[in-house]
Every structure is written in C-alpha cells, then in structure tokens.
Amino acid sequence: MSTTDPALRSWVPVEPGSDFPVQNLPFGAFARDAGPARLAVAIGAFALDLRLLAEAGIFDETFPHAREALAAPNLNALLAAGRGAWSALRVRLAALLRAGDETLRAAGLAERALVPRDAVRMVLPVEVGDYVDFFSSLQHAVNCGHIFRPGAEPLTPNWRYVPIGYHGRTATIVASGTPIVRPRGQAKNGEAPPVYGPSAALDFELELAFVTGDGPAPPASIPAARAREHIFGVALMNDWSARDVQAWEAQPLGPFLGKSFATTLGPWIVTLDALEPYRLAGPAQEPPALGYLTTHEPEGYDIGLEIALESALMRERGEGETILARTNFKAMYWSMAQQLAHATSNGARVRAGDLFGSGTISGEDAGSYGSMLELAWLGTRPVPLDDGTSRAFIADGDEVIMRGAAARAGCARVGFGELRGRVLPPLEL
C-alpha cells in the first residue's frame, strides 16, 4: 500500500480541502487542561491519541519498544528509533485509518482515540536539543544585502559556497499560540550612546524547520545524499526578530539577543514520507556546490506558504485578517539535505530532536517576501492593512499567522495547519 496514494480514503470524516487527509498524518502533541502531553497524528478535524493506542498494544508489532516510545510526552524516543520505525509506523497508521478497516472499532478504541483538535491545547512535540537557523533563501539574502549595504554587492563572497547558519537558544522555542512579549535590548541611537528599551522594530520570519533523528557518532558526518535518512519531518516556524537590536549587536559576530527571545514552532510535523509526492529539484546552483554538498536526487519541496496579520483593531471590529505575503519553499537555494550535510561536516553530532530552521523564505516579488524587513523595506514602504492602518514592523496586539500546504492536481493535499503568535507589550521593569 502506498501511503500517499491520492485514492486512499479514511473512515474518519475529512472535509474537502482539509490539511489533514489520511495521506498526511502529521505528528504533534496535545494536552487537556493541566494533564500530561500526549502524542498524536492529525486526521481531519481530529487528533488521534497515539498513547491510548500504544497502551492498548496496537503498535507492539510495528517497531521495537513502540509502546514506550508512543506513550512518551514528546517524539524524541520515536525520533531516536530511526527511519525504519518512522516508515513502519506510518504504514500501520494509514492501514488503521483507511476506509473499511475495523481494527480500532473492534477494540473499542475508535471513539476514545479520536479527539477533536479544537478541544485540546497543542504543545511542543519535541524536546529540542540543539537548534540551528540558516540563511538559505537567495532572494532574502539579496534583499538584505540591498537594504543594509545599498550600492554594494548584495551577497557576501561565501554565500553561494556555504549554507550560512548560526546556533540559537532552545529554551525560548515555544508552541504555536504562545504569546510573544516584546523584547528589550540595545539599539543604535545615531552618534549618541545606544539606548536600552523595548524593540521598536519587532519582526517575523517565515520559515520551515526540519527535525532529525539520531546521527552517527562523531566525528562521522552525514553526506548530503543520505540526509533524508536522518530527517523525520518538517514544521512551520516563525523566528521572531528584533531588527533594531540585531542591527546593533550583530557586528562582528552575528545574531544574539535580537533572535534568542522567541522562536515559535508549528503544531504539526509533516513527515518526509508524506511530502514525497512534492519532492523536486531545487534552483540551479552556480557555481556548483562543493563535493560534500553535492546531491544527485531532487532535494527541494513544493510547499506553498502564507503569512497573515490580525491586528487588535481587526479583532475588536470582528474583521478578518490581512494576507501579507504568499511564497513557496521550492525556491530555497540551499536544500535541507545540504544544510544537514554542512552542519555535520566538521564532525558535529546530530541527535534526535534537533531542530534546523530554513531561514526566511522569500520569493522574487514583493508579495512573496517572508519578513516585514523586506515587505516594508526597513520601514520605508509601510504595508497597508485592511483595518485602515499600516505597518513598518509588528505592533503590540498584532497576531502573526503562518500557514503552509503542498497541493496540486493528482496529489493529496498535505498541510501544516496554522502557526500563531500574538505580541504583548513589554514587561515593566
């Protein structure tokens, strides 16, 4: 059975156009009230409680130690089990949920295991060990070069040779829906000494992030051609940025407090197996990538993405959101395979639950830029909103919403759900 066959149907009702048909089955974790986190996959309007099924022995023959891994509060044990376990579990889940299968009903588990998604609170599905954020969109890099180095060559000499990245903090990676408190920091103040206070240039960054299983013991590396063996799946990510703090501090070492205050991870991790019908060749790389970064199979993915903003005034009036941008992940210059290969090329260890951000995803036209920095061009072109106001950067009370889905004729829609984060005023000192 092909788990991505568009003809597959489920006995669980799935509305047309849903992000979560039986061909998707993304992984997440939910909690009820103050109860413990429970692993789940999304199907239609429901979350299928994997812990309940595991404790009933449904997966005992699927992969070793499945009961323990799926009864855990996060995905780390499953991630450590490796690609064989991931694929076997996906096949088992697709079989249990396809139309005509009576396994869960016969065991008296169907109604108890299917939990309405709108009745639960989604939590972080992984305990993130290490976190890397890349800078892999050519258009985003070019835009940043034009903004910050006008009149000069927009790309630095190394950009087309190396997937540039930096290590971030894991303690401030938060689940979708977590409020984001406006951060404080130092910012440039003309020729006077810098000022310390709330960021006046709060921004979002539209990204996708991949989650890994265990890599080889150091000093072994992961070749680009084998990277997909170690990548479990992909989630939406918003790497919040305080642009004024970042601009002042990032000389000469790079991002620090301007990035580390908050990163929002989407609620559902879509597996590479589910995305397989959407795998394609990425942009041509010139000059050709160095040998250790060379791949001989398509490593890009055709995933449509959208950013929206709902202001406090829109909520007060009961109005809808404003779409800020639409773009596509397939334009990313450096692939996930190349990012992982480079991150491990010096012998660095990759562990189950590590998170790697793509960097801001921007297309070629202004309506496809993945940050306010670009959309408003460092505040010089404020973006109009449907409530009659405009934005150069994100205001208190604004809620940033990100969505993603791979969809085309002849394939089942594979979606990521929504990522949300509402900005709150800075804390009083």
Secondary structure, DSSP 4 states (H G I P E B T S, - for coil): --TT-TT--BSS---TT-S--TTT--EEEEE-TTSPPEEEEEETTEEEEHHHHHHTTTTTTTSTTHHHHHTSSSSHHHHHH-HHHHHHHHHHHHHHHBTT--HHHHTT-HHHHEEEGGGSEEE-SS----EEEE---HHHHHHHHHHHSTTS-SS-TTTTTS--EEE--STTEEETT--EEPPEEEEEETTEEEEEEE-S-EE--EEEEEEE---PPTT----GGGGGGTEEEEEEEE--EEHHHHHHH-SSS--SHHHHT-EEE-S-BEEHHHHGGGEE-----SSPPPGGG--SS--EE--EEEEEEE-HHHHHHT---EEEEEEEGGG-SS-HHHHHHHHHTTS----TT-EEE------SSGGG-SSHHHHTTTTTSPEE-TTS-EESSPPTT-EEEEEEEE--TTS--EEEEEEEEEEEPPPP-
